[in-house]
């Protein structure tokens, strides 16, 4: 069972993918958003489908695939969370999670176009596990409390402009917040349907060439620790997205790998969370 949103940008229909059918969730919610997730929306949707209370969305296959969650109040990102990625970029292994923010309006669908910003020469790729919050988290006592605050997991592409990020004033946010810089999806997989979030393979291809091939097993700070840690510094609210870092293989760490340019194609996948594909255009 997975949750998703189908239809034109700004007019997506909330849906449930369950037992080889796509169900229209508009009788339960206006969107896959914080209030829906906080109210146990995934379980309610599954129960309604099993009870025959939801209509099938007949033309689902013909609709654009949108990001599986509505725009959150914030996107929080963790940098350098894989040892091999820190090493390839020449960074020290962090003693605590490296935290930065990303503009929530960067979220687009998993098959939407990614735009290289004007003046950019170092637009880079990053496949990441995204975590979506279900319940307000503030000052959690320990990582053990994190599980009940997680709605589910999603394939996230944390597109980055390295010159903007690292060479122009030291502000990571501006290298992460350009238009279209967070393709998301195709689906939100409920946390209860993921057996072990610390054993998921992540892969990314550029123009058919495998560039990233890692596993969440090698995260420096695992998901539960990240949620606990963030809750000490900010309030995590239902619907918020946490990008948990990327493994080795980004252009920044590969001297022979060209950065993204118009006409390139990026494909990504995470075990059990689906696959996405973005063509690159020029802003």
N, C-alpha and C positions, 0 to 999 in steps of 0.2 A: 504494500500500500504506500502511495506517495501523494503528496499535495502539489498542485501547480496552478498556473494562471495562463490562460490562453486568450488570444485576441489582440486587437490593435493596441499600440502603445497608449497608455492612459485609459484604456477601456477594457482591460483584461477581465476575463470571467474566472472566478475561483473554481477549481475542479479537484476531484478526487480520482486518482488512477487506482482501480481496485478490481481484482478478479477479471482482467481482460476487458474492462469497460472504463469509460471516462464519464464521471457523474458531475452534473452541474450542482454547485454548492450554494447558489444564490438564495435558496430557501433557508439556509442556515447562517449565511454571513455575506456581507457586502464585499469582503476581500480576505486574503490570507494575510492578516495583519496582527498587531499586538493584542487587541482585545479578543480576537478569535483564538489565538494560541493560548492566551492566559486562561481562557474558559474551557480548556481541554478540547479544543476544536478538532484535533486529529482523531481522537477517540470518538467524539460525537459524530463525526463524518463517517467513520467506519461503521458505527452502529446503525446509523440511518441508512447507509447503503445495504447492509446485511438485512435490514428490516424491509427493504423495498420501498423506502420513503423518498429516494432521490431520483430525479429524472436523468436519463442518459443524455449526454450532449452529443447529438447525432453527427454534427459536422466537425468534431474535434480534430480530426486528422488534417483538415483544411485550414486550420487557424494558426496564426503566428504563436510561437512559444515565448511567453514572457518570462521575466524573472519570477521565481516561485513564491516570493514574498513581496508585499507592498513596500514602498520606500520606508526604511526604518528611521527611528529618531537619530540613530548614529551608526557608523561603521567604525569599530575599533580594530586595529591591526597589531599584530605582534611580528616584529622584525627579527631576523637572524635566529629563528627558532629551530633550525636544523644545523647540526654541527658542520656538515659538508658544505652547506651554503655559506656559513660564516667564513669557513676556511677559504673557499674559492674567491670570496670578495676581499680577503685580506683583513677581515675584522676579527677582533678578539672574541672568544666565546663569552657570551654575556653571563654575568652572575645573577642577574634578574631579567625578567622579560623586558625587551625593548618595545615600548608602546608608542603608537602614533595614531592619528585619526585620519579618516578619509571622508570626503564629502558624500553623503548618502545619495545625492542625485547622480553620482557616477554609475549607479546600478542600471544595467540594461539587460535584455534577454540573452540567452545562451547562444543564439544564432544571429544576433544583431551585429552591425558593423562596429568595429573599433576604429577610432579616429586618431591618427598621429597629430599631435598639436602643432600649431604654427610655430616655426622656429626650432622644432625638435629634431635632434640627430641621434638621440639615445632612448627611444621608446622600447621598453623591455617587457618580457613576459614573466608570469609567475603563477603556476598552478597551486592552489591552496584549498585546504579543508575549511569550509565556512561553518560556523556554529550559530544557530539561531536561538535566542533566549525566549523562554516561555513564561517565566515568573520573575518578578522584580528581585534583583540580587543586590544587597548592600551589606558590606562588612560580614561576609560569610566567615564562619568560625574555622573552617578547614576545607581542603579540596573535596573531602567526602560529601560535602553538602552540595556540590556543584550539579550532580546528576539531575536532581529534581527541578533545576532551573533551565534545563536544555530542552527545547522543543524538538530539535532535529538538526540534521546535517545537510550540507549543500556543497556542490562543486562551485568554487569561486575562482575567478581570474583577476588577480591583483595586478593589473597593468601599471607600469611604472615608467616615468621619464627620469633617467638617472642624472642627467645634467641639472634638471630642475631640482631634483631631490638632494644631490650631494655636492654640487659645485656652485650653487647660487644662493648663498645665505644660510645653508645648513638646515633648512626647514624641510623635513621629509614630506609634510602634508602637501606642499605645492607640486611635488613630483608624483603624487598619488591621486590627485583630485581633478585631473583634467576630464573633460567630457567623455563619456563612454568607457571610463577606465575600470569598471567593475562588472563585466559580464557575469551573470549568476544563473545557476541552474544546469539542467532543465527542471529538476524536481527538488522538493524538500522531503527528505526521508525522515520519518519520526525516529526519535532517539531509541524508542523501544524496538525498532526493527533493525538496528545496527548491533551486531553481536559484540564487536570489540573495536571501538573507534581508534584504538592505538595499533591496529593491524591492517590499515587500509593502504593500498598502493595508489600512488599518484603519478600520472604520466602526462607529458605535453609534447606535441610535435609542431614544428614550424616548416611549412611547405613539404610535409611528409617525412621530415627528418626528426627522429626522436631526440629531444633535447633534455627533457627531465624524466627521470625514472626513479622515484623514491618511495618511502613508506613513512606513515605516521609513527611507526615504531621507533624511528630515529629522532623524533622531536626532543629537543632539550627540555622543554617544559610541556608536559602533556596537557591535554584539553582541560581536565578537571583542575589542575593547578592554575592554568591561565584564567579560568573563570573566577576561581577564588581570589587570585592576585588582583585582577581588575576590580573586583568588588571592594577592595580596600581603598581605591582611589576615585571611583566613580560609581554611580548607580546604573546598573544594567537593567534595562526595561524590556518588557515583552515585545518581541519583534526585532530587537537589535541584532545586528550581525557582527560576529567576531571572525576576522580572518586570522588563521593561526600560524602563518608562516609558510615558506616554500623550500623545497629541497634544492640541491645543487643542480646546475645546468642552465642558469639564466645567462643572457648575453653579457652582462657585466662580468661574469666569471669565466667567460670563454673568449679569449682574445681573437680567435679566428671566426667567431660567430657574428654576422652582421646584425645590427639592431633592426627592429621592424620598420617596414616602409609600405607605402600604398601598394596593393596587389598581393601582399603576403597573406597566407592562410594559417591560422593557429587552431589546433585541435587539442582538446584536453579531456581527461577522464579520471575519475576516482572510483575504485572498486565499490560497486553497489549504489553509487550516487549518480551514475549516468555519464553521458558524453556531451561535449559542446563543440561548436565550431564557429569561428569568427573570421570574416574577411576584413582586411585592414584597408582603410581609406585615409584620405588626407583632409584635415580640418580646413 
